[in-house]
């Protein structure tokens, strides 16, 4: 039940202002278990094993660690394991295909292209171009055609978003939802997209990220079917190099816009379009008849296209035959307003020309709660085979009754959707309900297949319904296929859940929510997951299914943890435990306890965390559930490490590792190896630590997990530096920096920069060290990472002391210690005290220095951190030597040598022995 994921989130202050944007925190630091946040602490510096490792500002901390700690499977950005996967466009190319029905509009195109060219040549910001007009007039076709014409001027990408401003059966897309889609399309891993309960603040945070993403880009954005300027305003890029085309049925008013009204085609152009699409020679049609035909459908491109398609598909008809049928259709629709009658008559004519089975298929498309669909969905809606559904869709496309979308998908024009829904409503109302049931059942069957590829081996997978044996599901042969399909269908599935809930189909709501839970944990956005699981919990209450209610509440608790809402997470998980106990579901109870333990670990309630994980472990052992045992052991090991019980941490983590290997769980194996490496580093077993980190790195390499390769490289770099291999450390951190930079992982990049700063300080280039450390410090502060800030400040104190900036050094130490003590990071505190003590000693203040070394020694021995113990002993010995004269402090110095030798820190041994000689 776990997902390890880092999260980017905005910290919201009063009044809905976004005060801090925690963008890109550990993002895909993902693949780690709940225990990940703890070991990530090691990334802060070899001694930073703090309880939160990064102390982020309240909402930020929780968001980061919440995400980090949810485990399995790892998901680096831009890879299928990430929720973004292949299904989310990683390249900014999403314009629909240009339509053959587009005709002329030369004047409008010249005006648009001229406006864009003039602005670019003058170096001015591009204004928003609003294209308005009545339904069916061709606004979208015009915008898409213009987008294709202008694409070369916008090499950084072209994006198309349907805002559903006037789509029947769909509420307009909220700005925050549209921003989430845009950010995903722009390559932002979904777990980095800000989430939260304050819709306004989340929208503002997402808008800020979107503007930042496009700040230096030249991209084209088409916002289709906008309902209001308020809906689209947050979507507008901030940079001057992006062009935005907006289509709307309304005349949207705003400053600095170019408004372009698209009217019905001039009669001559409408006739030209009709002739071209009919496939007949103009002289064989009769100009007067064609003039009347285009007039009867209002010269609207949609209507003209449909009429011409009718004639093309009926070679025996004459234009006069078509005119007679259209007049009859208009008479049947006499109760409609003139404008509606003009275009709806063409729909009616086209519909009545379909075979009965195709009419039925078309009506079912109007019932579909989602937006775009493929043959599998069509097959489920109409209760036909996929082969038949594909044939119907292709025929309807040829008849201009549906539009083709990228990826062999189809979509009804809003007017045709409304027409199809109206036809469906005229029939049996139960047919509508049954169609929704069929498509929901199809999605349950397809989700079972997808989850088989994406959920870790041994984890619970919601089964397919019993009645899906005849349901045809898409061919998904790999994890990448499954994630691509899930990403494509997410919005449709959530729309089906909402429709099923409205129809009181509560069992389907519960089952769909459970089947979507693994993907939403991984891919988010988590605010959508919260809404889904709340709906499922209420649906389960209606059905009286306590087990299902427990499942929904447990998922709600997990997602709440990701969102940093710890009190709400605890409440939901406690309610889940109660629901599971009511039906004696021990597996469910164990999962909920495991999740509760993770939350308590993150809030430093260590005793509660250990108790919950111990109880969960006992239940898993009773059930013989090996993956659950491994997860609980891994999380218990993290808790022990946080409590400085290193031996217990190694014992629990080693047992977890053995189970992961038994199960063939490579991610679990890599994560446990890495965690063991962190503990062994803190215990001074550098050789063993390096071995574990290398083994973990090799597995991440095998799994093509670049994010965790980079984290493992940083870990290896730290061990190399501590053992005197400065060049090896520089190489490892530089490679990690390259990975993080390419992946856009800002927190990981800050870690690499800080580690390189330490390397330069040790190598003797204090000025370069200060530059790097200040760069890392700025990023940590921007991200709200208090642990990263503390680590940078401690090292800055050392580097500033080297260049003679004593006051600046002391200020850095004071601020760093304040943060570390707030975090409860005793190893980090001991290191900072040792650094400060050395500054005081070199500043001829040996008495004050000895006090700092003494405090560090007490802390280091209390938590068994040998490196800081040796540093403190060396400092005490040097202070005694300085105060009392040569020969004093020898015992402390020799004790330090003993520890250094055990650790393999030969450089420090040599320094002390030179002093003693």
Buried (B, 14 or more C-beta within 10 A) or exposed (E): BBBBBBBBBBBBEEEEEBEBBBBBBBBBBBBBBBBBBBBBBBBBBBBBBBBBBBBBBEBBBBBBBBBBBBBBBBBBBBBBBBBBBBBBBBEBEBBBEBBEBBBBBEEBBEBBBEBBEEBBEEEEEBBBBBBBBBBBBBBBBBBBBBBBBBBEBBEBBBBBBBBBBBBBBBEBBBBBBBBBBBBBBBBBBBBBBBBBEBEBBBBBBBBBBBBBBBEEBBBBBBBBBBBBBEBBBBBBBBBEBBBBBBBBBEEBEBEEBBBBEBEBBBEEBBBBBBBBBBEBEBEEBBEEBBBBBBEBBBBBBBBBBBBBBBBBBEEEBBBBBBBEBBBEBBEBBEEBEEEBBBBBBBBBBBBEBBEEEBBBBBBBBBBBBBBBBBBBBBBBBBBBEBEBBBBBBBBBBEBBBBBBBEEEBBBBBBBBBBBBBBBBEEEEEEBBBBBBBBBBBBBBBBBBBBBEBBBBEBBBBBEBBEEBEEBBBBEBEEBBBBBBBBBBBBBBBBBBBBBBBEBEBBBBBBBBBBBBBBBBBBBBBBBBBBBBBBBBBBBBBBEEBBBBBBBBBBBBBBBBBBBBBBEBBBBBBBBBBBBBBEBEBBBBBBBBBBBBBBBBBBBBBBEBBBBBBBBBBBBBBEEEBBBBBBBBBBBBBBBBBBBBBBEBBBBBBBBBBBBBBEBEBBBBBBBBBBBBBBBBBBBBBBEBBBBBBBBBBBBBBEBEBBBBBBBBBBBBBBBBBBBBBBEBBBBBBBBBBBBBBEBBBBBBBBBBBBBBBBBBBBBEBBEBBBBBBBBBBBBBBBBBBBBBBBBBBBBBBBBBBBEEBBEBBBBBBEBBBEBBBEBBBBBBBBBBBBBBBBBBBBBEBBEBBBBBBBBBBBBBBEBBBBBBBBBBBBBBBBBBBBEEEEEBBBEBBBBBBEBBEEBBBEEBBEBBEEBBE
